[in-house]
Amino acid sequence: MLFAQFALSQASIEIKGLDNLQVDSKDLQNNIRLLLREVQTPLGRINQDKYSESLIKQVQKALQAFSYYDANVSINELTFINTPTEDGRNASQISYQVLVEPGNMAMVENVVLINDLAQIEQISIPKEIKDLVSQAAQMQGKPVDHKKYEDLKNRLKTFTLLYGYFDFNFVVHKLIVQPGEEGESSAAIIHWIFYLGKRYAFGELDFIEQTRGQEIAKQVQPFKAGEYFNQSKVGDFSIDMQSTNYFTSAIARANAQNAVNYAVPIEVILDPKPKDTFEYGVGVSTDTGPRFTVDWSRPWVNLDGHSLGATLYVSNPRKAIQVNYRIPKANPLNDFLNYQIGYRQITENQTQSDTFSLGVQRQWGAVEEDEWDKIAFIKYERESFTQGLSEQETTQLLLPGFTYTRTRKQGDLFVNWGDLQQITIEGGSKSLLSDIDFFKVSARTKWIREFGKHRILLRADAGAISTNDFDRVPSTQRFFAGGDQSIRGFGLNEVSSFKRIIVDGKPQIELLGGKFLAVASAEYAYPVAENWRVATFVDAGNASDKPLKDTAVGFGVGVHWLSPIGTVRIYGARGISDIEKTFRLHLVIGPGL
């Protein structure tokens, strides 16, 4: 037999008789205790019978919420103990026992649903509404479930508004419990009468103020006039307008009160961004050390939405500045033409590089989540570089190519499900303004999945270069491995093809960069406290002159902190390669995808 004892401010209570129930006894006991707290405690034995009656009513109310309408409840061993207080008065400490005989659960005997669904064009009725009505009908023959009943009723009211049934009328919504005859259990009837009415459609856009940006807003509009109304698309419209970065704020809202011929006008309020905006960023990682960025943008070069921007990036190993001019096409969110000019300087490990670049990109963004972003580009790069101990080289390349990318994820700050796929192919020829014949393909995949408390992260990087003169391939085009996002246990780009040499009588390693890249990683994490996970991982691969040659391995453990600014990951890693054995700490901040 279940037994529970707990203390209120002035009462000690035992509850008996809640064993072998068809519901969670713990939830039922908690509900009883909560309702008993609402009964005002008497100061003494006066009104003891009335007090007991109030307790019984509250227990019966708690039981009815779990479908036990025929329960017998009694209050036994009710005692009052007077104890003196600090101010000299007496306070009553009360104890009693609640004895429950639950009886049978009340069953839903009949469900009566009267509506106009049969008279409405079925294609216009959303699946969510059909499912709700079906779930209500399926309650017949089952125990009364007040929580589910209220949930279905409230969701029906909500979905009718979300899907444009603005004339919806819930005439009757009752759950009637009828006491059973002598020796019989109580039974319930669910009675609904509702009329959806006609489903409204989207009307025209109504711009509240005449301001720039109206054409941009129309280009990201996720619906057309005449389509069936869907409030979620109105919300998406606001988000998409804001995401174009043309507006300080952009709000879309349905004005059902001004609907004409069942068409709802969509009011749009736009607040264009000022002429110039600046954004500053700071960060740190074990790969780059401290880093600083400045972004400048002029979102409104003209009323067609042409925009101008520049980015400055500064860290110890890398410095870069890039200016871009963007022209929106069919959808300014992800469909655009972009002109770029930039300069990049790299000083890391055995790489010294200065690169001037010009480029044109044409992006066709994905429409649906499972579709791919497609980018075609042509870029000119002139790079002066020194790799290892070789002489400085200068190589110019004219590289047409394309990139396919797809990113899917759930969550922004904390990604608990997601994957990334990316492939880039580019190439140049001596007959087309390049100093060498050059062809390169690179690919990346990354997967995050959670199964209960178990979190799995898998990633892989692969690539290959074909050329007639590898010595003149720029350092930034060669493959390197190692670092926070590659093989942990090694520093950034410390793993590649190498040559053992003697300098001043001392053996040294000269990093050459690789023609081939193959890196794979597996990480497992498990929560150990609120906002904390422990992790273990293994990374393996190399950047080499032959596929899968001289594999380096990194393995270790780490902790994840789900901080207010995102996931902070700290790893201790052991790296093992043909060159050396190392140990490094890695710090990474970000969503991990």
Secondary structure, DSSP 8 states (H G I E B T S, - for coil): --EEEEE-SSEEEEEE---S-SS-HHHHHHHHHHHHTTS---SSSTTHHHHHHHHHHHHHHHHHTTT--S-EEEEEEEEEEEEE-TTS-EEEEEEEEEEEE-----EEEEEEEE-SGGGS-GGGS-HHHHHHHHHHHTTTTSB--HHHHHHHHHHHHHHHHHTT-TT-EEEEEEEEEE---TT---EEEEEEEEE-----EEEEEEESS--TTHHHHHHT--S-TTSB--HHHHHHHHHHHHHTTSEEEEEEEE-GGG-BTTEEEEEEEEEE--S-EEEEEEEEETTTEEEEEEEEEES-SSTT--EEEEEEEEESSEEEEEEEEEEE-S-TTTEEEEEEEEEEEEEETTEEEEEEEEEEEEEE--SSTTS-EEEEEEEEEEEEEEETTS--EEEEEEEEEEEEEEEEEE-SSS-SEEEEEEEEEEEE-GGGT-SS-EEEEEEEEEEEEEETTEEEEEEEEEEEEEES-GGGS-GGGSB-B-STTSSTTS-TT-BS-EEEEEETTEEEEEE--BSEEEEEEEEEEEEEETTEEEEEEEEEEEEESSTT-S-EEEEEEEEEEEETTEEEEEEEEEEE-SS-EEEEEEEEES---
